[in-house]
Amino acid sequence: MSIVSGKIRPSSRHLFTIGEDLIQDKFAAIMELVKNSYDADASKVLVTFRRDSDKSLTITVEDDGTGMSLEDIRTKWLVPSTTSKVKKRVSQNGRVLQGRKGIGRYAANILGDDLFLSTVTRKGELTEVYVDWSDFVKYEFLDEINIEIETSNCSKKSGTILSTTHQLVQKDKQEDNDKKDEKNWSREDIDKLIFELKKIIPPFQNINEEDQFNIIVKTQGFEEDIEISISPIPFLEIYDYRIYGEVKETGVTTLFYENQRKKSEVEVIIESLPPTKCGNIKLDVRVYDRDKLAIDSLIQRGLKNEETNRYLTNLETRKLLNDFNGIGVYRNGFRIRPLGDPDNDWLGLNSRRVQNPSLRIGSNQTIGYVEIESEEFSDLHEQSARDGLKKTDSYYSLISTTQEVLSLLEQRRFVYRRKLDSSNKEKSINDKLNILSDYNSLSKDIEHILVNSGMEDSFIKEINKLVLNEVDKKQKIVEELNKAIAIYQGQATLGKIINVVMHEGRRPLHYFITQVPNLKKGIELFLSDGDDESRKEVDKISEGISRNSITLSHLFRKLDPLATKKRNKRKIFPLKDIIKDTTLIFENELKKEGIQLNIDCREDVELYGWPQDITTIFSNLIDNSLYWMQDCTEPKTITILVMENESELVIDYIDSGVGISKELIENDLIFDPEFTTKNEGSGLGLAISGEAAERNNLSLVAIEHSGGAHFRLSCSKEDLENE
């Protein structure tokens, strides 16, 4: 046996792989080169598209930065994936460096057929490099390709010019006339680039006069040439709702909430969220109701096109929201693509909205940003392909933290919209009922006509009497309608619960309908040939069926207390026994979370009603405590205190969790079946508990409590005795 040594020789295709595979598209390629100019401390960068009729297109990126020396070219620029920026971190002028992957300059190979680099240092050292990308096809290995470098001294100002030319493919020479020349740039492509460049610049950045960075896009030889200085897309100052502020890595949160539709004062929100695991976060999100009335309201409040200063039409407003929507992620002065693009719902807002459309907002209703810290502080790392952030624990923490902040807005928006909707409906019903019973105008009109016709007063009085009799009849009908409306309003909660359950149940049922045939097919394939892929598919579908079956089971369990059929008669039962039996259901979970349970109830305390309803109430309360106490520090406690006197029975349920905000309690939101503060919650638990309590002549309310959640079940002894 002989041992020999070898070396890794990168293929000449290596640079093509870097350029083509790691750079998303030609728009991203331009942005990489612009970021390189930023890293070079340039005050401006000029991107020029010069067309030579239909023969060639030359793209030039020119800046006034520090330039590169011959040594920089040899040891850094010509070295793929260099770590120089990783080690350096900041530029000479103190800018946080953007290009840490060492691949930005190779973006040029997806822009053109060659590359010409001319760079001048502040000491006047001129270095020029020419690269023909076809050489990387001719030769097998990178070390076989010679790159010629020329250097000299000059009196030019420092800076770098990078130029690449593409020989345009003539249509008559294309094998497929429908095939697009990807390296060509149409005027529409350039407009898209301008839009993308506008979006990568943060709209919130304070301009430093001493450290400006201006991006200019210019065209030559096009039908209509342009020269545009890129400015960030301005935030719309007219919106429906807004939440902004900062979340510290410790979870300490200082936010501000505005409702422009209500024209209320800015609300300060101080919250203590779980630690972020992704550093400090700053954010600003504007939210829009996209129904017709809301759109009309935006226009009435003066929504304008910032560039033309012209008021927008309804159609233009919708287009504006469609073009600009999304919550972008910014770091060190640049946006991380494609997070925040209209078609990139990185926060999963749309799936949350599907689950609860009344409460949640969708991505197309938002315009805003999240600003994150550098990688070393946030542990949020950009992917090599520059297509977002790596899917790490820190990334998912960023998502959950941002969702928590948006939930604070959603809760307040829900309260406002519910009150607005309720007010409008009530007003509409009352107005229609009043119209139905109002005969005053008719009576006056009739009297006026009769007087003008010369009819005697006695006849006029008789006719008015007939009208008044009709008014009395209609008034009785109106009273009956009001009673009926009151009854239906009393059933509204139950109707909402059913709607939510039906909505939640459709997803698992749809899964069964679509996947059961696939399961059958997969089993048949596996039995016939023992194919391992078929077995994996069967396992996958089986897991899905099991998961969705559990979802349905939970829904039915929640609905069970609402059923009026097959109920036994009410009976007298020991309250403590029911409480103990209910807590035993959660015994393992309580131990796992380290929650101490305290029950203070006399053995002789009795209730008259349905025991299963009391089980339902306490099951939902404990389930909520388990959810909200996951991230709480010790000690974790649940206390159930039962107090009874001659006139009243009171049951207090208190936990040491995060508690319930004063606003939610005051607005009586938590018992609404369409409302939840859980990211994945359906809002059914407390709504059903409220229904169960009412059936048993109990009142279930939330009480403001500084040390956690506090619920109170109560009833008068008189009510129990009357039952």
Protein Blocks (a to p, Z undefined) as FASTA:
>chain_A
ZZddddddddfklmmmmmmmmpmblmlmmmmmmmmmmmnopabdcdddddehjlbccddd
ddfbebpafklmmmmmmmghiaklmmnopafkopacfblnopmmmmmmmmbmbdcddddd
fkopacdddddfklmmmpmbfklpccdddddddfbdcddddddddddddfklpfblkbcc
fkbccfklmmmmmmmmmmmpcfkbccdfklccddddddehiabdcddddddddddfbdfb
dceddddfkopacdddddfklopacdddddddddeklopaddddddddfbfklmmmmmmn
opacfklopacdfklmmmmmmmmgccdddeehiacdfehiaklcfkommmmmmmmmmlmc
cfklgccddddddfklnopacdfklnajaddfklmmmmmmmmmmmmmmmmmmmmmmmmmm
mmmmmmmmmmmmmmmmmcklmmmmmmmmmmmnopafklmmmmmmmmmmmmmmmmmmmmmm
mmmmmmmmmmmmmmmmmmmmmmmmmmmmmmmmmmmmmmmmmmmmmmmnopaklmmmmmmm
mmmmmmmmmmmmmmmmmmmmmpmghpacdddddfklmmmmmmmmmmmmmmmnopacdddd
dfklccdddfklmmmmmmmmmmmmmmmmmmpccdddddddddddfkbccdddddfbebja
fklmmnommmpmkbcfbfkbghlmmmmmmmmmmmnopacdddddfkbccddddddfklmm
mZZ
